[in-house]
């Protein structure tokens, strides 16, 4: 599975997803590109977009994009806060389908 990590996701998350090919937005050279354009660029190259941007579903019509999206919904985007969500994120990556939008919630 090819996964693109949003700029707001800590890079350390890559270490938790070793079974997948992971690139960050920065590594791909897409820093600063807004979500709509970013999703358009990412869809042909990536299977999943992993983000913590809880406003994404309100800012974009996600049905316009074929890329699947996993939203890590937590109180902040610190690695320590997101780490407990990673087992569920790994499970989601094993079953996610094109165009899916999956929310993984933390406290």
Secondary structure by P-SEA (a helix, b strand, c coil): cbbbbcccccccccccccccccccccccccccccaaaaaaaacccccbbbbcccccccccccccccbbbbbbccccccccccccaaaaaaaaaaccccbbbbbbbcc
